Amino acid sequence: MLETNCTFCKKEFTIGPSDSQYYRIRRKPDSRYVCKKCNQSMQQEAQNSTGLKPEDIDKYDAFFR
Ligand SMILES: [Zn+2]
């Protein structure tokens, strides 16, 4: 398990291997974490501004690699 802070809401989260961002952060501890809630609202926002469906938006994760 890892402790990290969400880039957006600055809250602290403990994430495990079930989180898709876990391995990236473990590999690169200073990389950004976006919690599920912020991830969801980002996807919602992108959906609203681009008209994409959620399934078209793969993972926001990709932006932070
Ligand atoms: Zn957050």
N, CA, C, O and the ligand as a Tripos MOL2 file, in Angstrom:
@<TRIPOS>MOLECULE
protein
  261   259    66     0     0
PROTEIN
NO_CHARGES

@<TRIPOS>ATOM
      1 N           0.8380   -1.1930    0.0000 N.3       1 MET1
      2 CA          0.0000    0.0000    0.0000 C.3       1 MET1
      3 C           0.8790    1.2530    0.0000 C.2       1 MET1
      4 O           1.9860    1.2610    0.5390 O.2       1 MET1
      5 N           0.3590    2.2880   -0.6100 N.am      2 LEU2
      6 CA          1.1010    3.5390   -0.7310 C.3       2 LEU2
      7 C           0.2550    4.6890   -0.2150 C.2       2 LEU2
      8 O          -0.9670    4.6920   -0.3660 O.2       2 LEU2
      9 N           0.9060    5.6550    0.3880 N.am      3 GLU3
     10 CA          0.1900    6.8650    0.7540 C.3       3 GLU3
     11 C           0.5590    7.9500   -0.2280 C.2       3 GLU3
     12 O           1.7330    8.1790   -0.5180 O.2       3 GLU3
     13 N          -0.4520    8.6080   -0.7310 N.am      4 THR4
     14 CA         -0.2050    9.6580   -1.7100 C.3       4 THR4
     15 C          -1.2800   10.7210   -1.5950 C.2       4 THR4
     16 O          -2.3210   10.5060   -0.9740 O.2       4 THR4
     17 N          -1.0180   11.8660   -2.1990 N.am      5 ASN5
     18 CA         -2.0010   12.9470   -2.1620 C.3       5 ASN5
     19 C          -2.5570   13.1790   -3.5540 C.2       5 ASN5
     20 O          -1.8350   13.1340   -4.5500 O.2       5 ASN5
     21 N          -3.8400   13.4260   -3.5990 N.am      6 CYS6
     22 CA         -4.4750   13.7280   -4.8710 C.3       6 CYS6
     23 C          -3.9930   15.0920   -5.3570 C.2       6 CYS6
     24 O          -3.9280   16.0520   -4.5900 O.2       6 CYS6
     25 N          -3.6580   15.1600   -6.6350 N.am      7 THR7
     26 CA         -3.1710   16.4060   -7.2210 C.3       7 THR7
     27 C          -4.2070   17.5090   -7.1480 C.2       7 THR7
     28 O          -3.8610   18.6860   -7.0450 O.2       7 THR7
     29 N          -5.4740   17.1360   -7.1990 N.am      8 PHE8
     30 CA         -6.5220   18.1460   -7.2880 C.3       8 PHE8
     31 C          -7.1120   18.5260   -5.9390 C.2       8 PHE8
     32 O          -7.1300   19.7060   -5.5890 O.2       8 PHE8
     33 N          -7.5900   17.5600   -5.1800 N.am      9 CYS9
     34 CA         -8.2330   17.9220   -3.9190 C.3       9 CYS9
     35 C          -7.2610   17.9150   -2.7490 C.2       9 CYS9
     36 O          -7.6270   18.2890   -1.6350 O.2       9 CYS9
     37 N          -6.0060   17.4850   -2.9980 N.am     10 LYS10
     38 CA         -4.9340   17.5090   -1.9890 C.3      10 LYS10
     39 C          -5.2030   16.6160   -0.7780 C.2      10 LYS10
     40 O          -4.4980   16.6920    0.2280 O.2      10 LYS10
     41 N          -6.2120   15.7830   -0.8850 N.am     11 LYS11
     42 CA         -6.4750   14.8680    0.2260 C.3      11 LYS11
     43 C          -5.5090   13.6980    0.1450 C.2      11 LYS11
     44 O          -4.9640   13.3750   -0.9110 O.2      11 LYS11
     45 N          -5.3200   13.0850    1.2870 N.am     12 GLU12
     46 CA         -4.4030   11.9720    1.3340 C.3      12 GLU12
     47 C          -5.1560   10.6680    1.1160 C.2      12 GLU12
     48 O          -6.2400   10.4630    1.6620 O.2      12 GLU12
     49 N          -4.5730    9.8010    0.3220 N.am     13 PHE13
     50 CA         -5.1950    8.5160    0.0360 C.3      13 PHE13
     51 C          -4.1850    7.4090    0.2160 C.2      13 PHE13
     52 O          -2.9890    7.5820   -0.0150 O.2      13 PHE13
     53 N          -4.6910    6.2750    0.6310 N.am     14 THR14
     54 CA         -3.8600    5.0850    0.6790 C.3      14 THR14
     55 C          -4.3350    4.1630   -0.4270 C.2      14 THR14
     56 O          -5.4820    3.7160   -0.4310 O.2      14 THR14
     57 N          -3.4620    3.8890   -1.3440 N.am     15 ILE15
     58 CA         -3.8680    3.0780   -2.4910 C.3      15 ILE15
     59 C          -3.1070    1.7690   -2.5170 C.2      15 ILE15
     60 O          -1.9790    1.6720   -2.0340 O.2      15 ILE15
     61 N          -3.7410    0.7780   -3.0850 N.am     16 GLY16
     62 CA         -3.1520   -0.5410   -3.2050 C.3      16 GLY16
     63 C          -3.1500   -0.9780   -4.6550 C.2      16 GLY16
     64 O          -3.5320   -0.2120   -5.5400 O.2      16 GLY16
     65 N          -2.7210   -2.2050   -4.9010 N.am     17 PRO17
     66 CA         -2.6130   -2.7140   -6.2770 C.3      17 PRO17
     67 C          -3.9320   -2.7040   -7.0440 C.2      17 PRO17
     68 O          -3.9300   -2.8110   -8.2710 O.2      17 PRO17
     69 N          -5.0420   -2.5770   -6.3520 N.am     18 SER18
     70 CA         -6.3140   -2.5530   -7.0680 C.3      18 SER18
     71 C          -6.5070   -1.2150   -7.7760 C.2      18 SER18
     72 O          -7.3570   -1.0900   -8.6580 O.2      18 SER18
     73 N          -5.7150   -0.2190   -7.3860 N.am     19 ASP19
     74 CA         -5.7900    1.0740   -8.0540 C.3      19 ASP19
     75 C          -4.8310    1.0790   -9.2370 C.2      19 ASP19
     76 O          -3.6630    0.7130   -9.1070 O.2      19 ASP19
     77 N          -5.3390    1.4990  -10.3890 N.am     20 SER20
     78 CA         -4.5180    1.4240  -11.6060 C.3      20 SER20
     79 C          -3.3170    2.3620  -11.5540 C.2      20 SER20
     80 O          -2.3720    2.2120  -12.3270 O.2      20 SER20
     81 N          -3.3580    3.3120  -10.6580 N.am     21 GLN21
     82 CA         -2.2450    4.2630  -10.5770 C.3      21 GLN21
     83 C          -1.1660    3.8030   -9.6070 C.2      21 GLN21
     84 O          -0.0950    4.4030   -9.5220 O.2      21 GLN21
     85 N          -1.4520    2.7620   -8.8960 N.am     22 TYR22
     86 CA         -0.5410    2.2740   -7.8590 C.3      22 TYR22
     87 C           0.8580    1.9630   -8.3930 C.2      22 TYR22
     88 O           1.8640    2.3980   -7.8320 O.2      22 TYR22
     89 N           0.8980    1.2140   -9.4710 N.am     23 TYR23
     90 CA          2.1960    0.7650   -9.9810 C.3      23 TYR23
     91 C           3.0210    1.9260  -10.5290 C.2      23 TYR23
     92 O           4.2460    1.9650  -10.4080 O.2      23 TYR23
     93 N           2.3080    2.8590  -11.1300 N.am     24 ARG24
     94 CA          3.0090    4.0270  -11.6620 C.3      24 ARG24
     95 C           3.6320    4.8440  -10.5350 C.2      24 ARG24
     96 O           4.7780    5.2820  -10.6340 O.2      24 ARG24
     97 N           2.8720    5.0430   -9.4720 N.am     25 ILE25
     98 CA          3.3660    5.8440   -8.3590 C.3      25 ILE25
     99 C           4.4460    5.1030   -7.5850 C.2      25 ILE25
    100 O           5.3810    5.7060   -7.0590 O.2      25 ILE25
    101 N           4.3020    3.8000   -7.5270 N.am     26 ARG26
    102 CA          5.3310    3.0300   -6.8480 C.3      26 ARG26
    103 C           6.6540    3.1410   -7.6200 C.2      26 ARG26
    104 O           7.7350    3.2070   -7.0350 O.2      26 ARG26
    105 N           6.5290    3.1590   -8.9480 N.am     27 ARG27
    106 CA          7.7050    3.2370   -9.7900 C.3      27 ARG27
    107 C           8.3070    4.6390   -9.7290 C.2      27 ARG27
    108 O           9.5240    4.8170   -9.7680 O.2      27 ARG27
    109 N           7.4230    5.6190   -9.6340 N.am     28 LYS28
    110 CA          7.8520    7.0130   -9.6920 C.3      28 LYS28
    111 C           7.1030    7.7650   -8.6090 C.2      28 LYS28
    112 O           6.0510    8.3480   -8.8710 O.2      28 LYS28
    113 N           7.6340    7.7590   -7.3920 N.am     29 PRO29
    114 CA          6.8810    8.2630   -6.2300 C.3      29 PRO29
    115 C           6.4660    9.7260   -6.3340 C.2      29 PRO29
    116 O           5.5370   10.1510   -5.6460 O.2      29 PRO29
    117 N           7.1360   10.5030   -7.1780 N.am     30 ASP30
    118 CA          6.7410   11.9100   -7.2780 C.3      30 ASP30
    119 C           5.7200   12.1570   -8.3900 C.2      30 ASP30
    120 O           5.3690   13.3050   -8.6660 O.2      30 ASP30
    121 N           5.2460   11.0910   -9.0260 N.am     31 SER31
    122 CA          4.2460   11.2910  -10.0680 C.3      31 SER31
    123 C           2.8940   11.6090   -9.4440 C.2      31 SER31
    124 O           2.6560   11.3460   -8.2650 O.2      31 SER31
    125 N           2.0460   12.1610  -10.2320 N.am     32 ARG32
    126 CA          0.7830   12.6610   -9.7020 C.3      32 ARG32
    127 C          -0.2560   11.5720   -9.5290 C.2      32 ARG32
    128 O          -0.3550   10.6360  -10.3210 O.2      32 ARG32
    129 N          -1.0170   11.7270   -8.4750 N.am     33 TYR33
    130 CA         -2.1400   10.8330   -8.2460 C.3      33 TYR33
    131 C          -3.4230   11.6360   -8.3540 C.2      33 TYR33
    132 O          -3.5100   12.7570   -7.8520 O.2      33 TYR33
    133 N          -4.4070   11.0650   -9.0050 N.am     34 VAL34
    134 CA         -5.7290   11.6810   -9.0680 C.3      34 VAL34
    135 C          -6.7080   10.6910   -8.4610 C.2      34 VAL34
    136 O          -6.8440    9.5650   -8.9370 O.2      34 VAL34
    137 N          -7.3870   11.1190   -7.4070 N.am     35 CYS35
    138 CA         -8.2920   10.2030   -6.7290 C.3      35 CYS35
    139 C          -9.5070    9.9040   -7.6120 C.2      35 CYS35
    140 O          -9.7620   10.5950   -8.5990 O.2      35 CYS35
    141 N         -10.2320    8.8830   -7.2430 N.am     36 LYS36
    142 CA        -11.3600    8.4340   -8.0540 C.3      36 LYS36
    143 C         -12.4020    9.5250   -8.2400 C.2      36 LYS36
    144 O         -12.9840    9.6820   -9.3140 O.2      36 LYS36
    145 N         -12.6190   10.2630   -7.1800 N.am     37 LYS37
    146 CA        -13.6380   11.3030   -7.2450 C.3      37 LYS37
    147 C         -13.2390   12.3980   -8.2380 C.2      37 LYS37
    148 O         -14.0560   12.8280   -9.0530 O.2      37 LYS37
    149 N         -11.9950   12.8400   -8.1690 N.am     38 CYS38
    150 CA        -11.5320   13.8760   -9.0860 C.3      38 CYS38
    151 C         -11.4310   13.3270  -10.4970 C.2      38 CYS38
    152 O         -11.7280   14.0220  -11.4690 O.2      38 CYS38
    153 N         -11.0120   12.0860  -10.6000 N.am     39 ASN39
    154 CA        -10.9360   11.4330  -11.8930 C.3      39 ASN39
    155 C         -12.3030   11.4270  -12.5660 C.2      39 ASN39
    156 O         -12.4380   11.6890  -13.7610 O.2      39 ASN39
    157 N         -13.2910   11.1230  -11.7670 N.am     40 GLN40
    158 CA        -14.6520   11.0560  -12.2870 C.3      40 GLN40
    159 C         -15.1410   12.4260  -12.7410 C.2      40 GLN40
    160 O         -15.7580   12.5630  -13.7980 O.2      40 GLN40
    161 N         -14.8550   13.4310  -11.9270 N.am     41 SER41
    162 CA        -15.3300   14.7650  -12.3060 C.3      41 SER41
    163 C         -14.5570   15.2880  -13.5050 C.2      41 SER41
    164 O         -15.1020   16.0410  -14.3120 O.2      41 SER41
    165 N         -13.2870   14.8970  -13.6310 N.am     42 MET42
    166 CA        -12.5270   15.2760  -14.8200 C.3      42 MET42
    167 C         -13.1090   14.6200  -16.0650 C.2      42 MET42
    168 O         -13.2140   15.2390  -17.1240 O.2      42 MET42
    169 N         -13.4810   13.3650  -15.9140 N.am     43 GLN43
    170 CA        -14.0530   12.6600  -17.0590 C.3      43 GLN43
    171 C         -15.3840   13.2790  -17.4420 C.2      43 GLN43
    172 O         -15.7170   13.4160  -18.6190 O.2      43 GLN43
    173 N         -16.1260   13.6460  -16.4260 N.am     44 GLN44
    174 CA        -17.4160   14.2710  -16.6650 C.3      44 GLN44
    175 C         -17.2340   15.5870  -17.4020 C.2      44 GLN44
    176 O         -17.9750   15.9110  -18.3300 O.2      44 GLN44
    177 N         -16.2320   16.3360  -16.9650 N.am     45 GLU45
    178 CA        -15.9550   17.6210  -17.5690 C.3      45 GLU45
    179 C         -15.5050   17.4590  -19.0160 C.2      45 GLU45
    180 O         -15.9460   18.1910  -19.9030 O.2      45 GLU45
    181 N         -14.6410   16.5120  -19.2370 N.am     46 ALA46
    182 CA        -14.1560   16.2610  -20.5960 C.3      46 ALA46
    183 C         -15.2990   15.8190  -21.4880 C.2      46 ALA46
    184 O         -15.3800   16.1800  -22.6630 O.2      46 ALA46
    185 N         -16.1570   15.0460  -20.9100 N.am     47 GLN47
    186 CA        -17.3110   14.5620  -21.6540 C.3      47 GLN47
    187 C         -18.2050   15.7370  -22.0530 C.2      47 GLN47
    188 O         -18.7090   15.8050  -23.1740 O.2      47 GLN47
    189 N         -18.3830   16.6390  -21.1230 N.am     48 ASN48
    190 CA        -19.2160   17.8050  -21.3880 C.3      48 ASN48
    191 C         -18.5860   18.7210  -22.4230 C.2      48 ASN48
    192 O         -19.2830   19.2840  -23.2670 O.2      48 ASN48
    193 N         -17.2660   18.8720  -22.3580 N.am     49 SER49
    194 CA        -16.6320   19.8320  -23.2510 C.3      49 SER49
    195 C         -16.2950   19.2400  -24.6080 C.2      49 SER49
    196 O         -16.1440   19.9800  -25.5800 O.2      49 SER49
    197 N         -16.1740   17.9220  -24.6940 N.am     50 THR50
    198 CA        -15.7940   17.3260  -25.9720 C.3      50 THR50
    199 C         -16.9180   16.5110  -26.5890 C.2      50 THR50
    200 O         -16.8820   16.1930  -27.7780 O.2      50 THR50
    201 N         -17.9050   16.1770  -25.7900 N.am     51 GLY51
    202 CA        -18.9890   15.3540  -26.2910 C.3      51 GLY51
    203 C         -18.6310   13.8880  -26.4010 C.2      51 GLY51
    204 O         -19.3650   13.0960  -26.9930 O.2      51 GLY51
    205 N         -17.4820   13.5320  -25.8190 N.am     52 LEU52
    206 CA        -17.0840   12.1280  -25.8590 C.3      52 LEU52
    207 C         -17.8500   11.3270  -24.8190 C.2      52 LEU52
    208 O         -18.2520   11.8390  -23.7730 O.2      52 LEU52
    209 N         -18.0320   10.0910  -25.1320 N.am     53 LYS53
    210 CA        -18.6360    9.2030  -24.1430 C.3      53 LYS53
    211 C         -17.5510    8.7050  -23.2060 C.2      53 LYS53
    212 O         -16.3830    8.6310  -23.5870 O.2      53 LYS53
    213 N         -17.9290    8.3630  -21.9840 N.am     54 PRO54
    214 CA        -16.9160    7.9070  -21.0260 C.3      54 PRO54
    215 C         -16.0700    6.7570  -21.5610 C.2      54 PRO54
    216 O         -14.8830    6.6580  -21.2520 O.2      54 PRO54
    217 N         -16.6720    5.9020  -22.3500 N.am     55 GLU55
    218 CA        -15.9120    4.7540  -22.8570 C.3      55 GLU55
    219 C         -14.8930    5.1680  -23.9180 C.2      55 GLU55
    220 O         -13.9720    4.4120  -24.2260 O.2      55 GLU55
    221 N         -15.0610    6.3700  -24.4770 N.am     56 ASP56
    222 CA        -14.0820    6.8730  -25.4340 C.3      56 ASP56
    223 C         -12.8720    7.4680  -24.7380 C.2      56 ASP56
    224 O         -11.7780    7.5470  -25.2970 O.2      56 ASP56
    225 N         -13.0990    7.8760  -23.5230 N.am     57 ILE57
    226 CA        -12.0140    8.4660  -22.7510 C.3      57 ILE57
    227 C         -11.3730    7.3360  -21.9770 C.2      57 ILE57
    228 O         -11.9340    6.8180  -21.0110 O.2      57 ILE57
    229 N         -10.2250    6.9780  -22.4070 N.am     58 ASP58
    230 CA         -9.6200    5.8010  -21.7910 C.3      58 ASP58
    231 C          -9.3260    6.0710  -20.3330 C.2      58 ASP58
    232 O         -10.2110    5.9310  -19.4890 O.2      58 ASP58
    233 N          -8.1120    6.4520  -20.0220 N.am     59 LYS59
    234 CA         -7.7970    6.7370  -18.6330 C.3      59 LYS59
    235 C          -7.0460    8.0440  -18.5640 C.2      59 LYS59
    236 O          -6.0860    8.2660  -19.3030 O.2      59 LYS59
    237 N          -7.4770    8.8790  -17.6980 N.am     60 TYR60
    238 CA         -6.8070   10.1530  -17.5270 C.3      60 TYR60
    239 C          -5.3900    9.9420  -17.0560 C.2      60 TYR60
    240 O          -4.4990   10.7700  -17.2480 O.2      60 TYR60
    241 N          -5.2320    8.8360  -16.4540 N.am     61 ASP61
    242 CA         -3.9400    8.3410  -16.0690 C.3      61 ASP61
    243 C          -2.8910    8.5960  -17.1420 C.2      61 ASP61
    244 O          -1.7590    8.9680  -16.8330 O.2      61 ASP61
    245 N          -3.2580    8.3990  -18.3820 N.am     62 ALA62
    246 CA         -2.3220    8.5080  -19.4820 C.3      62 ALA62
    247 C          -1.6850    9.9020  -19.5560 C.2      62 ALA62
    248 O          -0.5420   10.0430  -19.9890 O.2      62 ALA62
    249 N          -2.4170   10.9090  -19.1390 N.am     63 PHE63
    250 CA         -1.8750   12.2630  -19.1740 C.3      63 PHE63
    251 C          -0.7210   12.4640  -18.2110 C.2      63 PHE63
    252 O           0.1160   13.3470  -18.4010 O.2      63 PHE63
    253 N          -0.6840   11.6580  -17.2010 N.am     64 PHE64
    254 CA          0.3000   11.8990  -16.1550 C.3      64 PHE64
    255 C           1.4930   10.9660  -16.2260 C.2      64 PHE64
    256 O           2.3230   10.9560  -15.3170 O.2      64 PHE64
    257 N           1.5890   10.2110  -17.2510 N.am     65 ARG65
    258 CA          2.7360    9.3060  -17.3850 C.3      65 ARG65
    259 C           4.0020   10.0650  -17.7430 C.2      65 ARG65
    260 O           5.0630    9.4600  -17.8950 O.2      65 ARG65
    261 ZN         -9.0510   14.1990   -5.4610 Zn       66 ZN66
@<TRIPOS>BOND
     1     1     2 1
     2     2     3 1
     3     3     4 2
     4     3     5 am
     5     5     6 1
     6     6     7 1
     7     7     8 2
     8     7     9 am
     9     9    10 1
    10    10    11 1
    11    11    12 2
    12    11    13 am
    13    13    14 1
    14    14    15 1
    15    15    16 2
    16    15    17 am
    17    17    18 1
    18    18    19 1
    19    19    20 2
    20    19    21 am
    21    21    22 1
    22    22    23 1
    23    23    24 2
    24    23    25 am
    25    25    26 1
    26    26    27 1
    27    27    28 2
    28    27    29 am
    29    29    30 1
    30    30    31 1
    31    31    32 2
    32    31    33 am
    33    33    34 1
    34    34    35 1
    35    35    36 2
    36    35    37 am
    37    37    38 1
    38    38    39 1
    39    39    40 2
    40    39    41 am
    41    41    42 1
    42    42    43 1
    43    43    44 2
    44    43    45 am
    45    45    46 1
    46    46    47 1
    47    47    48 2
    48    47    49 am
    49    49    50 1
    50    50    51 1
    51    51    52 2
    52    51    53 am
    53    53    54 1
    54    54    55 1
    55    55    56 2
    56    55    57 am
    57    57    58 1
    58    58    59 1
    59    59    60 2
    60    59    61 am
    61    61    62 1
    62    62    63 1
    63    63    64 2
    64    63    65 am
    65    65    66 1
    66    66    67 1
    67    67    68 2
    68    67    69 am
    69    69    70 1
    70    70    71 1
    71    71    72 2
    72    71    73 am
    73    73    74 1
    74    74    75 1
    75    75    76 2
    76    75    77 am
    77    77    78 1
    78    78    79 1
    79    79    80 2
    80    79    81 am
    81    81    82 1
    82    82    83 1
    83    83    84 2
    84    83    85 am
    85    85    86 1
    86    86    87 1
    87    87    88 2
    88    87    89 am
    89    89    90 1
    90    90    91 1
    91    91    92 2
    92    91    93 am
    93    93    94 1
    94    94    95 1
    95    95    96 2
    96    95    97 am
    97    97    98 1
    98    98    99 1
    99    99   100 2
   100    99   101 am
   101   101   102 1
   102   102   103 1
   103   103   104 2
   104   103   105 am
   105   105   106 1
   106   106   107 1
   107   107   108 2
   108   107   109 am
   109   109   110 1
   110   110   111 1
   111   111   112 2
   112   111   113 am
   113   113   114 1
   114   114   115 1
   115   115   116 2
   116   115   117 am
   117   117   118 1
   118   118   119 1
   119   119   120 2
   120   119   121 am
   121   121   122 1
   122   122   123 1
   123   123   124 2
   124   123   125 am
   125   125   126 1
   126   126   127 1
   127   127   128 2
   128   127   129 am
   129   129   130 1
   130   130   131 1
   131   131   132 2
   132   131   133 am
   133   133   134 1
   134   134   135 1
   135   135   136 2
   136   135   137 am
   137   137   138 1
   138   138   139 1
   139   139   140 2
   140   139   141 am
   141   141   142 1
   142   142   143 1
   143   143   144 2
   144   143   145 am
   145   145   146 1
   146   146   147 1
   147   147   148 2
   148   147   149 am
   149   149   150 1
   150   150   151 1
   151   151   152 2
   152   151   153 am
   153   153   154 1
   154   154   155 1
   155   155   156 2
   156   155   157 am
   157   157   158 1
   158   158   159 1
   159   159   160 2
   160   159   161 am
   161   161   162 1
   162   162   163 1
   163   163   164 2
   164   163   165 am
   165   165   166 1
   166   166   167 1
   167   167   168 2
   168   167   169 am
   169   169   170 1
   170   170   171 1
   171   171   172 2
   172   171   173 am
   173   173   174 1
   174   174   175 1
   175   175   176 2
   176   175   177 am
   177   177   178 1
   178   178   179 1
   179   179   180 2
   180   179   181 am
   181   181   182 1
   182   182   183 1
   183   183   184 2
   184   183   185 am
   185   185   186 1
   186   186   187 1
   187   187   188 2
   188   187   189 am
   189   189   190 1
   190   190   191 1
   191   191   192 2
   192   191   193 am
   193   193   194 1
   194   194   195 1
   195   195   196 2
   196   195   197 am
   197   197   198 1
   198   198   199 1
   199   199   200 2
   200   199   201 am
   201   201   202 1
   202   202   203 1
   203   203   204 2
   204   203   205 am
   205   205   206 1
   206   206   207 1
   207   207   208 2
   208   207   209 am
   209   209   210 1
   210   210   211 1
   211   211   212 2
   212   211   213 am
   213   213   214 1
   214   214   215 1
   215   215   216 2
   216   215   217 am
   217   217   218 1
   218   218   219 1
   219   219   220 2
   220   219   221 am
   221   221   222 1
   222   222   223 1
   223   223   224 2
   224   223   225 am
   225   225   226 1
   226   226   227 1
   227   227   228 2
   228   227   229 am
   229   229   230 1
   230   230   231 1
   231   231   232 2
   232   231   233 am
   233   233   234 1
   234   234   235 1
   235   235   236 2
   236   235   237 am
   237   237   238 1
   238   238   239 1
   239   239   240 2
   240   239   241 am
   241   241   242 1
   242   242   243 1
   243   243   244 2
   244   243   245 am
   245   245   246 1
   246   246   247 1
   247   247   248 2
   248   247   249 am
   249   249   250 1
   250   250   251 1
   251   251   252 2
   252   251   253 am
   253   253   254 1
   254   254   255 1
   255   255   256 2
   256   255   257 am
   257   257   258 1
   258   258   259 1
   259   259   260 2
@<TRIPOS>SUBSTRUCTURE
     1 MET1         2 RESIDUE 1 A MET
     2 LEU2         6 RESIDUE 1 A LEU
     3 GLU3        10 RESIDUE 1 A GLU
     4 THR4        14 RESIDUE 1 A THR
     5 ASN5        18 RESIDUE 1 A ASN
     6 CYS6        22 RESIDUE 1 A CYS
     7 THR7        26 RESIDUE 1 A THR
     8 PHE8        30 RESIDUE 1 A PHE
     9 CYS9        34 RESIDUE 1 A CYS
    10 LYS10       38 RESIDUE 1 A LYS
    11 LYS11       42 RESIDUE 1 A LYS
    12 GLU12       46 RESIDUE 1 A GLU
    13 PHE13       50 RESIDUE 1 A PHE
    14 THR14       54 RESIDUE 1 A THR
    15 ILE15       58 RESIDUE 1 A ILE
    16 GLY16       62 RESIDUE 1 A GLY
    17 PRO17       66 RESIDUE 1 A PRO
    18 SER18       70 RESIDUE 1 A SER
    19 ASP19       74 RESIDUE 1 A ASP
    20 SER20       78 RESIDUE 1 A SER
    21 GLN21       82 RESIDUE 1 A GLN
    22 TYR22       86 RESIDUE 1 A TYR
    23 TYR23       90 RESIDUE 1 A TYR
    24 ARG24       94 RESIDUE 1 A ARG
    25 ILE25       98 RESIDUE 1 A ILE
    26 ARG26      102 RESIDUE 1 A ARG
    27 ARG27      106 RESIDUE 1 A ARG
    28 LYS28      110 RESIDUE 1 A LYS
    29 PRO29      114 RESIDUE 1 A PRO
    30 ASP30      118 RESIDUE 1 A ASP
    31 SER31      122 RESIDUE 1 A SER
    32 ARG32      126 RESIDUE 1 A ARG
    33 TYR33      130 RESIDUE 1 A TYR
    34 VAL34      134 RESIDUE 1 A VAL
    35 CYS35      138 RESIDUE 1 A CYS
    36 LYS36      142 RESIDUE 1 A LYS
    37 LYS37      146 RESIDUE 1 A LYS
    38 CYS38      150 RESIDUE 1 A CYS
    39 ASN39      154 RESIDUE 1 A ASN
    40 GLN40      158 RESIDUE 1 A GLN
    41 SER41      162 RESIDUE 1 A SER
    42 MET42      166 RESIDUE 1 A MET
    43 GLN43      170 RESIDUE 1 A GLN
    44 GLN44      174 RESIDUE 1 A GLN
    45 GLU45      178 RESIDUE 1 A GLU
    46 ALA46      182 RESIDUE 1 A ALA
    47 GLN47      186 RESIDUE 1 A GLN
    48 ASN48      190 RESIDUE 1 A ASN
    49 SER49      194 RESIDUE 1 A SER
    50 THR50      198 RESIDUE 1 A THR
    51 GLY51      202 RESIDUE 1 A GLY
    52 LEU52      206 RESIDUE 1 A LEU
    53 LYS53      210 RESIDUE 1 A LYS
    54 PRO54      214 RESIDUE 1 A PRO
    55 GLU55      218 RESIDUE 1 A GLU
    56 ASP56      222 RESIDUE 1 A ASP
    57 ILE57      226 RESIDUE 1 A ILE
    58 ASP58      230 RESIDUE 1 A ASP
    59 LYS59      234 RESIDUE 1 A LYS
    60 TYR60      238 RESIDUE 1 A TYR
    61 ASP61      242 RESIDUE 1 A ASP
    62 ALA62      246 RESIDUE 1 A ALA
    63 PHE63      250 RESIDUE 1 A PHE
    64 PHE64      254 RESIDUE 1 A PHE
    65 ARG65      258 RESIDUE 1 A ARG
    66 ZN66       261 GROUP 0 **** ****
